[in-house]
Amino acid sequence: MGSDEPVDVIVDDSRSGGLPTVWSPSSVNTFIKCPLSYWFTYAQGWRPAPNAILLAGTLVHGVLEELLALDPDERTIERARAIYTDHSATLEPELGDRVNRIELRERAGTALRNYFEVEVPADIEVVPDGLERKVSATIAGVDIAGTVDRIQFSDGGVRVLDYKTGGAKPQYAAAYWRQLLLYAQMLTDEGVDVADVALMFLGDPARTLVRPVPPAARTRTANDLATAAEQRGDYDEQSRWQARPSTLCRFCPFKTACPSFSDRAVAVPGTEASNRALQNVRDLVLRPTREPDPDLVGDPEVTP
């Protein structure tokens, strides 16, 4: 890969389905990381293909949602296992041939075992409608919506918590906290008194990180959203999107079609030639661009 300087990339948006009118915390993070990656995802419709990591996240989130909806004395590890069995059977027809079932079971099993190491579910007091809560607001003039994993009572207000079925990844820390602060701002606009936000990592090592929500942090996050919306409008008008090379590029599924990733020539993004290159990427599938944003349907573990 060449320089880490941002690169302006002309795109062919004639096949674009248009940009979403409502942002989500995940889409904000994708845009800030790399606008061109955002364009491939939200204008063109390229999304991560189902795999063991994503589906383990979906499975674990579903089990914990159902478990914590029970009365406190029913939230046992035995009950969690039974719920897991039911959810696994429901998910099985959707797995297809590309999903490694052994990896899926191992990841989901590890995350659920670790969950009972991190907290005692009987001690958690979830607020009414506090599981997979859909929230929305207009922040700094920008419409945004998403689904919060869990809202529970905390000292001085409520805690907004997000599950991560993997381990803590320092390279994504800023994005993780920005996502939670956007949720906190949306809930604040609904009149909810948010005292703190938390990340619960269920990989190895499992741990929960908690941060307060000072007004300055919410203001800074609102400014991030407003800046992203303004820049997106400029890029869309010009059909010229910025690629932002970084150390995260090696994890990016779009590097095959990204003009900034290497010195070799690649097709103009959005053209048939570019799309053919992306069709050969195992980790990608082309979906309708009007498909709901993962954040809006509660799909977890989408890499920021």
N, C-alpha and C positions, 0 to 999 in steps of 0.2 A: 504494500500500500504506500501511496505517496505522502504528501504533506498532510498535517492535521488541520490546515486552514480550511474554513468553510468554502464550499464550491457551489456556484449557482448553476443549476442544471435545467435546461429547456426540456419540457415534457410535451408529449402529444396527449392532450386531454380529450380528444374527439370521442373516445370510448368511455370516458368517465361518467359515472352515474350521478355526479354532483356531490358536494360536500354535505355532511350532516348539519342540520340547523341547530342541533343541541349538542354541546360538548359533554364529555364525561371525564372524570379524573384520569382514567387510563389514557384517553386520547390526548389530554393535555400533556401528560408525561411523554407520550410518543412524539408529539410535535416538538416539545422542548429538546428532547434527545436528538431528533433529526427530522426536520420538516419533510424531506424526501421520503423517508420511511413512513411518515404519516400519510403522505399522498398515495403511496403504493397500497397502504392498508385501507384508508377511508374513502379515497376517490376511486381507486381501481378495484377494491374488493378482495385483495390478497390477504388471507388470514392463516394463522397456524393450523396445520392439519392436526386432527385428533391424535394424541399420543399418550403414553403412560403417565407423563408428568401432568399434563392438563387434566386428564380424566381422573387421576388420583385426587387432584385438588377438588374437582367437581364432586367426587364421591365423599370425601372427608367433610366438605362443607355441608352436604346434604345430611350426613349422619349427625353432625353436631347441631345443625338446625333442629332436627327432629328430637334429639336427645334433650336439648335445653328447653324445648317446649313442654316437656313432661314436668310433673310435680317434682320438687327437689329430691324426695326420697326414692324416686324411680330412676334417677340419673346414675345408674350403676354401669360398670364396665361390661357386665353380662348383658344388660339391655342394649348397650352400644354395639356389642357383637351381633345381636339379633337384628338390629336396625341395619348394620353393615351388610349382613347376609341378604336382607330384602333389597337394599339399594343396589348391591352387586348384581343380583338376578335381573333387576330392571334395566341396568346399564348394559348387560351382556349383549343384547341384540344390536347395540349401536357400535360395538367395538370394531367389527370388521377384521380383516386379515393383517392390517398394518400395526395394530396395537400389541405390544409385548405384555401379555397377561400376567406373566410372572413378575415383571417389573412393576406393573400396576398394583398387584396385591402386596408386594413388598413395600412400596412407597406408602400406600394407603394404610397398611397395617402398622408400619413404623410411626406414621403421623398420629394415628389414633392411640397407640400405646403411649406415645410421648405426651399426648394431650392430658392423660390421667396423671402424668408425672408433673405437669406444669401447674395444674389447678384441680381443685375439688369441685366438680360441677354442681353439687348440691348447695355450695356456698354462693353461687352466682345468682344475683337478683336482676333478671332481665326486665327492662322497662316494657310496658304494654306495646305490642307491635314493634318489638326491638330486635327481631331476628329477620335477617334478609330484608331490611326496611328500605323501601324505595323512597328516595328523596330528590327534590329538585328545587331550583332557585334561579334567580337572575342576579348574578354577581358582576359588579362593575359593568353593567349593561350587556352581559353575555349570559345566554341560557345554558344551564348545566344540570345534569341529572345523573343519578347512579343508584347503586344498591349497597347499603351498609351491611357488613356481615353481622355485627352485633352491637347493640346499645344496652349498657347496663348501668345500674346506679353506682355512683362513686362519691367520694367525699366532696361535698360542695357542688354537686350536680350530677352529670352522667359521663360515662366513658364511652368513646367510640372505638371499637376494636376491630382489627382486620386479621384474619388467619392467613398464614403463609405456610403451606405444607412442606416447603423445603427449609433449608437452613438460611441464616442471615447472610445476605450478599452485600458487602460494603459498597460495591459499585452502584447499587440501586437504592441506597439509603435515602438520598435526597428525594427521589421519586416516590418512595413509599410514604415518607412523612408528608410530602406535598399532597398526595392522594387523601390521606387522613384529614389534613387541615381543610381541604376543600369540602369533604363531608361535614366536618365540624362547622364550617361557615354556612353550608346549606341548612343544617339543623338549627343553627343560631337564628337564621332568618325565619325559621318556623316557630321560633320562640322557645327552643330547647336550650337549657343552660348547660353547655358542654364544658366540663371541668378539665378533662384530659383526653388524650388519644393513646392507643396502644397497638403494638404489633406483636402477635403471638406466633413465633416460629416453631413449627412442629417437626422440623428435621433434626439432625444431630449437629450440635447440641440444641436441645429444645429450651426456649426461654421466652419471656415476655418483657418487652421494653415499653416503658410508659413515659410520656412527655406531657407537660402542661400545655394549655392553649392560650398564650398571651395574645392580646389584641394585635400587637405588632406582627406576630407570625401570621395571623389571619389576613392582615392587610398586605403583607408581602406576597402571600399566596394568591390573593385576589388580583394583585398587580401582575403576577405571572400569567394568570388567565387572560387578563385584558390585553397584555402584550402579545400573547400567542394568537388571540383572535384578530388583532390588528395586522400582525405579520401574515397570517393565513390569508386574509383578504387581499393583501398586496401580492402575494405569491400567486394566488388563484387568478387575479386580474391579468398578470403578466405571463401566465403559463410557464413560470420559471421558479423552481423550488430549490431551496438551499439544502445541500447535503453537508452534514457536520461530522466529519471523520473523527473517530476517537478509538480508545482501546476496546470499546464495546462492539466495534464493527465486526470483529471476528465471530460474534454470536448472531449477527444480523442475517436473516434468510434472504435479504434482497441484494447481498453483495455481488451475486452473479450478474445482476443487471444494473449495478450502480457505477456511474462514470467516475466516481471519486475513489473507489476502492482499490483500483490498480491502474497501472499505466497503459494497460491494453485497451483497445477500442471496444466499446459496447454500443448496442443499439439505443436509440433515443427511447427513454422510458415511456411506456404507453403504446408503443408501436407493436405490430404483430411479432416482429423479431424479438423484441424485449419480452413479450409475453411468452413466447416459445421457450426462452431461456428460463423463465420462472416456472413454467410447467414442469421442467425437469428437476426442480428442487423438491426433494422428498418432504420437507417440512412445511410446504405451502399448499393451499387449495384456493381456488378462485370461487368466491361466493358472491351472491347479489350484493351490491353496494348499499342497498336499502335494508339489508339485514340488520337487526338491532345490534347496537354496540354491546360487546360483552359486559361492560359495566352496568348496562341497563337491565340485563337479565340475570345478573348475579354470577356470571361465569368467573371463577377465581383464577389466580395464578397466571394471568396474562403478563408476560414480561414487560416492564415499563419501557 
